[in-house]
């Protein structure tokens, strides 16, 4: 009798284990949460049909100020992986929903907890103590690294490594997808760099410290900002000095994003200097038709090149 009950118990235990691991077995997709549309685009390219992807901050949303909704907590609670931008871009809301989810698969240190900035060269890491008097400074460096397509290629490698660790059966698929994505991006990067080559060494003014990675890649210098300090509205004196400087130096372009203040205000600022205000989507999916990194950077580079050409920039 003891042996019979032992056998039955072992059978029941085996069934329970099968049920527990069923979501990871053949036919089930990995449930992956991406905090931003840029991160999501990379995960989608690498993960393909093997992942069920959810994006929290769409391309038209400002990821700094997303609301920590209960629905996000529920999504994280069921997730197999969480991929996020990091560098405190999501600091105002991600820790709250991550704590509320209580999901061991995606806590810090778990295989499914993925900061996509790892291994990248981060710009503008401040030296010394960071205070509120300095404005909206990110202590870990400028978080907008997805605006350099070379970083997007490196992020795909991270995505492949993480997905393969969680889902070893899909490793070959992830490697194949990543290689195809990287090849397409590298070909496009060479084309984009050639398109912008005539404007290397050019100067622009930016509304906010957001475009540094894009400009660094293209060899264009951001010489001033509309904001007095990051996140701090400009004083009348600052705007007056800025308008004078743009006119004297013949700055061809003032770069802004759809998140940035009153565009009419920027147009008035630039009008007297003969500077063109160029409002660009800040992320993949920021405008209709720009749902992939290839489409996004095609649009960004083409629009920027036309702006420099139209301004008569050398």
Backbone torsions as a table, in degrees:
resi	resn	phi	psi	omega
1	UNK	NA	-41.4	-179.3
2	UNK	-61.5	-40.6	-179.4
3	UNK	-66.0	-36.3	179.8
4	UNK	-64.2	-47.4	178.7
5	UNK	-64.8	-36.5	177.5
6	UNK	-62.8	-39.8	179.7
7	UNK	-66.7	-41.3	179.0
8	UNK	-64.3	-42.4	179.3
9	UNK	-61.2	-43.0	179.1
10	UNK	-63.0	-37.9	178.9
11	UNK	-65.7	-44.9	178.4
12	UNK	-62.3	-43.4	179.7
13	UNK	-61.0	-41.7	179.2
14	UNK	-62.9	-39.6	178.2
15	UNK	-63.9	-41.8	179.2
16	UNK	-63.1	-41.2	178.4
17	UNK	-62.6	-41.6	179.0
18	UNK	-61.4	-41.8	178.2
19	UNK	-63.6	-41.2	-176.9
20	UNK	-63.8	-37.9	-176.0
21	UNK	-96.0	0.4	-175.1
22	UNK	-54.3	-40.1	-179.0
23	UNK	-59.6	-21.7	-178.0
24	UNK	-97.0	-0.5	-176.8
25	UNK	-84.8	176.0	-175.5
26	UNK	-53.2	136.7	177.5
27	UNK	94.4	-19.8	179.3
28	UNK	-94.1	139.2	179.6
29	UNK	-92.1	149.3	172.4
30	UNK	-69.2	134.1	176.4
31	UNK	-90.5	109.1	-174.5
32	UNK	-116.6	131.1	176.2
33	UNK	-107.6	128.0	173.1
34	UNK	-113.6	133.5	-177.0
35	UNK	-74.0	-31.7	-176.9
36	UNK	-128.8	163.1	-179.6
37	UNK	-68.4	-31.4	177.7
38	UNK	-65.1	-46.4	177.5
39	UNK	-63.6	-42.3	-179.1
40	UNK	-61.0	-39.6	-178.1
41	UNK	-61.9	-38.3	178.4
42	UNK	-69.9	-44.5	179.1
43	UNK	-62.4	-38.7	179.7
44	UNK	-65.9	-40.5	-179.8
45	UNK	-64.6	-37.9	-177.5
46	UNK	-85.9	-42.8	-175.6
47	UNK	-77.1	-33.7	178.7
48	UNK	54.8	-134.1	-175.2
49	UNK	-77.4	-6.5	-177.6
50	UNK	-86.4	-6.7	-179.0
51	UNK	-123.2	150.2	172.4
52	UNK	-106.2	104.2	-167.8
53	UNK	-101.7	133.5	174.7
54	UNK	-122.6	131.4	178.3
55	UNK	-108.4	128.1	-178.6
56	UNK	-83.5	-56.8	179.8
57	UNK	-96.1	107.5	177.5
58	UNK	-66.7	166.5	-174.4
59	UNK	-63.6	-21.9	179.7
60	UNK	-92.9	0.3	178.8
61	UNK	-99.0	146.5	175.7
62	UNK	-83.3	111.2	-173.8
63	UNK	-69.2	-12.5	175.3
64	UNK	-65.5	-32.4	-166.3
65	UNK	-124.0	32.0	177.4
66	UNK	-67.6	144.4	178.5
67	UNK	-82.1	134.6	-179.9
68	UNK	-78.8	82.7	-174.6
69	UNK	-80.2	148.4	174.7
70	UNK	-58.0	-31.3	179.4
71	UNK	-63.9	-31.0	176.9
72	UNK	-68.6	-38.5	177.6
73	UNK	-59.4	-43.6	179.9
74	UNK	-63.0	-39.5	179.5
75	UNK	-65.2	-44.4	179.8
76	UNK	-66.5	-31.5	-178.6
77	UNK	-63.5	-29.7	-177.8
78	UNK	-97.6	-0.3	-170.9
79	UNK	-78.2	148.0	170.7
80	UNK	-91.9	-23.1	-179.7
81	UNK	-152.4	146.2	174.8
82	UNK	-124.4	118.0	178.1
83	UNK	-113.3	127.3	-175.0
84	UNK	-138.6	161.0	-177.3
85	UNK	-66.4	-49.8	-178.7
86	UNK	82.2	-164.9	-175.8
87	UNK	57.0	30.9	176.8
88	UNK	67.0	17.6	175.1
89	UNK	-61.1	-39.1	-177.1
90	UNK	-103.3	19.5	-171.1
91	UNK	-61.0	-27.0	-175.8
92	UNK	-76.1	-13.6	-174.6
93	UNK	-143.2	-29.7	-175.6
94	UNK	-65.2	-44.4	178.8
95	UNK	-57.9	-33.0	-179.2
96	UNK	-66.7	-48.0	-177.2
97	UNK	-75.7	-28.8	177.3
98	UNK	-66.9	-42.2	177.4
99	UNK	-65.6	-40.6	-178.9
100	UNK	-67.7	-28.5	-177.4
101	UNK	-71.2	-33.8	179.9
102	UNK	50.5	50.4	-179.0
103	UNK	-110.4	111.3	-175.9
104	UNK	-65.5	-21.2	-179.5
105	UNK	-68.2	-24.3	-171.4
106	UNK	-123.6	12.3	177.3
107	UNK	-73.3	164.0	178.6
108	UNK	-55.7	129.2	-179.3
109	UNK	97.4	-17.6	178.4
110	UNK	-79.3	157.9	-179.4
111	UNK	-60.9	-30.0	-177.4
112	UNK	-89.3	9.6	178.3
113	UNK	-104.9	107.5	-167.5
114	UNK	-125.6	109.2	170.9
115	UNK	-89.9	115.9	-170.7
116	UNK	-75.4	-5.7	179.7
117	UNK	-82.9	-6.0	-174.3
118	UNK	-64.7	136.8	179.6
119	UNK	82.8	0.9	-178.5
120	UNK	-97.0	155.3	173.3
121	UNK	-83.6	112.5	-175.5
122	UNK	-95.4	132.3	-178.9
123	UNK	-90.1	154.4	169.8
124	UNK	59.5	43.2	171.7
125	UNK	-75.6	118.4	-174.3
126	UNK	-69.1	148.6	175.6
127	UNK	-99.2	136.3	179.5
128	UNK	81.0	-169.4	-176.0
129	UNK	-72.5	144.0	177.0
130	UNK	-105.0	126.6	-179.7
131	UNK	-122.1	162.8	179.0
132	UNK	-64.7	-23.0	178.9
133	UNK	-64.7	-20.1	-179.1
134	UNK	-83.7	-4.6	-177.1
135	UNK	92.2	-159.9	-176.4
136	UNK	-84.1	74.5	-178.6
137	UNK	-95.0	134.3	176.6
138	UNK	-90.3	116.6	-175.3
139	UNK	-60.4	-25.0	-177.4
140	UNK	-96.1	3.3	179.0
141	UNK	112.6	171.0	-178.9
142	UNK	-64.2	122.8	-173.7
143	UNK	-86.5	1.1	-172.1
144	UNK	-93.0	42.5	-174.1
145	UNK	-69.3	-17.0	179.6
146	UNK	-71.3	-6.5	176.9
147	UNK	-84.7	6.2	168.7
148	UNK	-112.6	114.0	-175.6
149	UNK	-62.6	-22.8	176.8
150	UNK	-65.9	-34.4	175.3
151	UNK	-68.0	-34.7	178.7
152	UNK	-61.2	-39.2	177.1
153	UNK	-63.6	-41.9	179.5
154	UNK	-68.0	-34.8	177.0
155	UNK	-62.1	-33.8	179.0
156	UNK	-63.2	-34.9	176.3
157	UNK	-63.9	-43.1	176.6
158	UNK	-60.7	-43.8	179.5
159	UNK	-60.5	-43.5	179.1
160	UNK	-61.3	-45.7	-178.5
161	UNK	-61.0	-45.2	-176.7
162	UNK	-69.4	-47.4	-179.1
163	UNK	-63.1	-37.7	179.4
164	UNK	-67.5	-33.4	178.5
165	UNK	-68.8	-41.2	-178.7
166	UNK	-76.1	-35.3	-174.6
167	UNK	-129.4	75.2	-176.8
168	UNK	-57.7	-31.1	179.9
169	UNK	-63.0	-23.6	-179.0
170	UNK	-97.3	6.2	-173.3
171	UNK	-56.0	-43.6	-179.3
172	UNK	-63.9	-39.8	178.5
173	UNK	-64.7	-44.6	-179.6
174	UNK	-63.4	-40.6	179.0
175	UNK	-64.2	-42.3	179.2
176	UNK	-64.4	-45.0	179.8
177	UNK	-64.0	-42.5	-179.4
178	UNK	-64.0	-42.2	-179.9
179	UNK	-64.0	-40.8	179.3
180	UNK	-66.9	-42.4	178.7
181	UNK	-62.9	-46.0	-179.1
182	UNK	-63.1	-40.1	179.5
183	UNK	-63.0	-45.4	179.0
184	UNK	-62.9	-41.5	-179.1
185	UNK	-67.7	-42.5	-179.0
186	UNK	-63.5	-39.8	176.5
187	UNK	-62.1	-43.8	-179.8
188	UNK	-68.2	-38.2	179.8
189	UNK	-58.8	-44.1	178.0
190	UNK	-60.6	-39.8	178.8
191	UNK	-66.9	-43.8	-179.7
192	UNK	-64.2	-41.3	-179.6
193	UNK	-64.5	-38.0	178.3
194	UNK	-67.0	-38.6	179.0
195	UNK	-62.4	-37.7	-176.0
196	UNK	-93.6	-0.9	-176.6
197	UNK	-55.4	-41.3	-179.2
198	UNK	-62.1	-17.0	-173.8
199	UNK	-108.7	7.6	174.8
200	UNK	-61.3	139.2	-176.2
201	UNK	87.7	-3.3	178.2
202	UNK	-72.0	169.1	-177.9
203	UNK	-123.8	145.1	175.2
204	UNK	-138.8	162.0	167.9
205	UNK	-109.2	142.3	179.2
206	UNK	-118.6	151.5	174.8
207	UNK	-71.0	-46.9	-172.7
208	UNK	-136.0	158.7	177.2
209	UNK	-73.9	77.4	-175.2
210	UNK	-127.5	-27.1	-169.7
211	UNK	-103.0	13.3	-173.5
212	UNK	-59.8	-41.5	-178.9
213	UNK	-67.2	-41.7	177.4
214	UNK	-61.1	-48.0	-176.5
215	UNK	-69.4	-37.8	177.5
216	UNK	-61.2	-43.3	178.5
217	UNK	-61.9	-41.8	-174.4
218	UNK	-88.3	-3.9	179.1
219	UNK	73.7	32.2	179.1
220	UNK	-111.0	140.0	-173.0
221	UNK	-99.8	122.0	170.8
222	UNK	-81.9	106.7	-170.7
223	UNK	-90.6	-15.7	-179.6
224	UNK	-165.0	168.7	-178.2
225	UNK	-132.9	146.1	176.8
226	UNK	-66.9	-41.0	176.0
227	UNK	-68.1	138.1	177.5
228	UNK	-61.1	-43.7	173.0
229	UNK	-140.0	159.1	-178.9
230	UNK	-52.2	121.3	179.1
231	UNK	81.5	-0.6	-177.6
232	UNK	-108.5	122.0	179.5
233	UNK	-58.3	148.5	-177.1
234	UNK	-75.8	146.1	173.1
235	UNK	-82.1	158.0	176.9
236	UNK	-55.2	-38.3	-179.9
237	UNK	-64.7	-42.8	179.2
238	UNK	-61.2	-42.8	-179.1
239	UNK	-66.4	-37.5	178.4
240	UNK	-63.8	-45.4	178.6
241	UNK	-64.3	-38.4	-179.0
242	UNK	-65.8	-44.6	178.9
243	UNK	-60.5	-41.6	179.0
244	UNK	-64.8	-42.6	179.8
245	UNK	-64.0	-42.1	-179.8
246	UNK	-62.2	-38.0	-179.7
247	UNK	-70.3	-44.0	-178.0
248	UNK	-64.8	-39.5	-176.3
249	UNK	-94.6	0.7	178.6
250	UNK	53.2	52.3	179.2
251	UNK	-67.8	122.4	-174.1
252	UNK	-78.3	-28.6	-170.1
253	UNK	-139.0	137.2	167.8
254	UNK	-110.9	114.6	-175.9
255	UNK	-89.9	132.0	175.7
256	UNK	-142.4	168.0	174.8
257	UNK	-119.4	171.7	-179.9
258	UNK	-65.7	-12.4	178.2
259	UNK	-84.4	-10.4	-163.8
260	UNK	-95.9	93.8	165.0
261	UNK	49.8	-151.2	-176.3
262	UNK	-91.9	110.0	-175.8
263	UNK	-66.5	-33.5	177.1
264	UNK	-61.2	-36.7	176.3
265	UNK	-61.4	-41.1	178.9
266	UNK	-68.1	-38.2	177.8
267	UNK	-61.5	-40.4	178.4
268	UNK	-66.0	-38.6	-180.0
269	UNK	-62.8	-42.0	-173.6
270	UNK	-84.2	-20.8	-171.6
271	UNK	-57.9	-46.2	-176.4
272	UNK	-68.4	-20.0	-178.8
273	UNK	-95.2	-4.9	-176.3
274	UNK	71.9	21.6	-179.5
275	UNK	-93.6	140.7	179.2
276	UNK	-93.1	129.7	174.1
277	UNK	-84.4	122.6	-178.5
278	UNK	-116.5	110.8	-179.6
279	UNK	-97.6	114.5	-176.7
280	UNK	-112.5	148.4	172.5
281	UNK	-65.0	137.3	-172.9
282	UNK	-83.6	-9.9	-174.5
283	UNK	-155.1	162.3	171.2
284	UNK	-54.4	134.2	-178.6
285	UNK	82.9	4.0	179.8
286	UNK	-68.2	-22.3	173.4
287	UNK	-138.2	156.1	-178.9
288	UNK	-59.9	134.5	179.2
289	UNK	92.9	-3.1	-177.7
290	UNK	-112.9	48.7	-172.3
291	UNK	-87.4	-4.3	177.6
292	UNK	-125.9	157.0	176.7
293	UNK	-58.5	-37.0	178.6
294	UNK	-61.5	-48.2	179.9
295	UNK	-65.8	-39.2	-177.6
296	UNK	-63.9	-52.1	-176.8
297	UNK	-72.4	-28.9	171.3
298	UNK	-56.2	-46.7	-178.6
299	UNK	-67.1	-46.0	-178.0
300	UNK	-60.6	-50.4	-177.0
301	UNK	-65.8	-43.4	-179.4
302	UNK	-63.3	-43.5	-179.4
303	UNK	-66.5	-41.7	-180.0
304	UNK	-66.8	-42.3	179.0
305	UNK	-62.7	-41.7	178.6
306	UNK	-64.1	-36.7	179.8
307	UNK	-66.1	-43.1	177.6
308	UNK	-66.3	-42.0	-179.6
309	UNK	-65.2	-41.6	-179.8
310	UNK	-66.8	-26.7	178.6
311	UNK	-85.8	-1.5	-180.0
312	UNK	75.1	23.4	179.6
313	UNK	-68.7	146.3	-178.0
314	UNK	-68.6	NA	NA
